[in-house]
Amino acid sequence: MVLEISGETASILRSLLNKERIGGRHTEEKNCLRWIKNLHPKKRREVLKEWEKCVKEGLVLRLIKTGENHVSLNPRRLKEIYQLIK
């Protein structure tokens, strides 16, 4: 299944990739999604829906650590992530 994402969602994935948040190395989800608060509410909802699609597709792994959702990129799907953020 081919997943289409916007530039904002791609930049979130790109930042996780640049910070090497892959596999066991993770960060809090709210830190990843912090900057979208500056977007228009309609665009923000769109980006959150795309983010959830990435989680459901398995591109992003979500874990509950210390009572918060932590996310990292799926190391087995890195080729697909590279193609999405081009």
N, C-alpha and C positions, 0 to 999 in steps of 0.2 A: 504494500500500500504506500502510495506516494503522499507525503505530508507537505502541505504548503503552509509556510509561515511568513509573517511580516518581518520587516526590518528590526522592529523593536524586540520581538521574540528572539530573532537571530542574534541580536546583540547580547541578550541575556545568556544564551548558549555560548556565545563567543567569550564572554567574560568568565564563565565557568571553565572554559577550555584554557584560556590564557592564565588563569590562576591555578591550573592543574587540579581542579576538583573532579577527579576521575576515580571511580570505584570506591575504595575505602576512605578516601580523603573527601570530606564533605564540609558544607557550610550551611548555616541556617537559611531556610527558604525566604524569610522576611528580608534578609540582607540582599538576596538576589533580586527581589521584586521591589525594593525600596524606591528606586528612581522612577518607577511608573506612576507614582503619585502625582507627578507633574504633568501627566498626559490628560487630555480631555476625557471626561468620564466614559463616553461612548468608546473611545479608542482603548481606554484602560480595560473595559470589559472584554473587548476583542482580544487583547493581549493575554488576559487571564484565561480565556477559553482556549487559545492556542497553547498556552503553557500546560493546561490540563491535558490537552491532546498529546503533547510531548510526554507527559507522565504516563498516560494510558498506553501509548505506543511503546513505552519502554526505553525511550531515549534518555530520560531523566529518572534516576532512582530516588525514591522518597523514603526516608527512614525516620522513625520517631526516636529521638535522643534527647535526654534531659527535658522531656515534656514538650519539646518543640519539633516541628518538621525540619529535617535536614535533607539536603539534596546533593546529588553528585551525578556526573555523567556516567552512563553505562559504558564500561570499557569494551563490551562486545559490539556496540553499535557506533563506534567512533567514525567509521567510514561514512555512514549515513549522516552523522552530525556534520562532518566536514563538508559534505555535499550541500546540506541545508544552509550553511552559513557563508557559502561562497558569495 
